[in-house]
Amino acid sequence: MTKKLFVFAGLLVLAASVAVAHPHFRKTVTVKMGEQDVSVQFFTVPANMSHLDGVGDGEFVSPGQPTLKVAADLKGGSASIPAGEYLVGAIKKGEGWTMVLYPGKVARGDKPDLSKVIKLDSQFNTSAEPVAHLVVDIGPGSGTSEGKAVVLIGFGTLWLDGVIGD
């Protein structure tokens, strides 16, 4: 009887933890650009818009800390992107945002050296319907990014793309 009680209690605790847990997945998107693979890896964090409320003009943010991996040099719009690994982020600019790439990684809570960022030709939009979790993709651009390869970030009602290939 005691053994059954412990098994039941264990299953109950397990079921409760699964029911309450909010999973965060590590996702990777890989595309072929010319002869090289370009990938972006990120965590599917909740799109909590209140995290952006305190961001001041000129400040860097990187929800989900997406990492862009480029095997060979890329030219995207006005930006030259050397082969390497970059933290994908955004810098607040008035009411909008500019997508940037920071070489390497930034520890949680640390601020990057903004003199090292690569500013991408960016297009910022808002949507009426928010996405519940961070969305990151690599694909064809639209609007001012039409005909170019872009990294796209969707967070809440904010959408930002940055050109990484002509």
Secondary structure, DSSP 8 states (H G I E B T S, - for coil): -HHHHHHHHHHHHHHHHHHH-----EEEEEEEETTEEEEEEEE--B--THHHHT--TT-EE-TT--EEEESS-EEETTEEE-SEEEEEEEEEETTEEEEEEEES---TT----GGG-EE--EEEEEEEEEEEEEEEEEEEB-GGGBTSEEEEEEEEEEEEEEEEE-
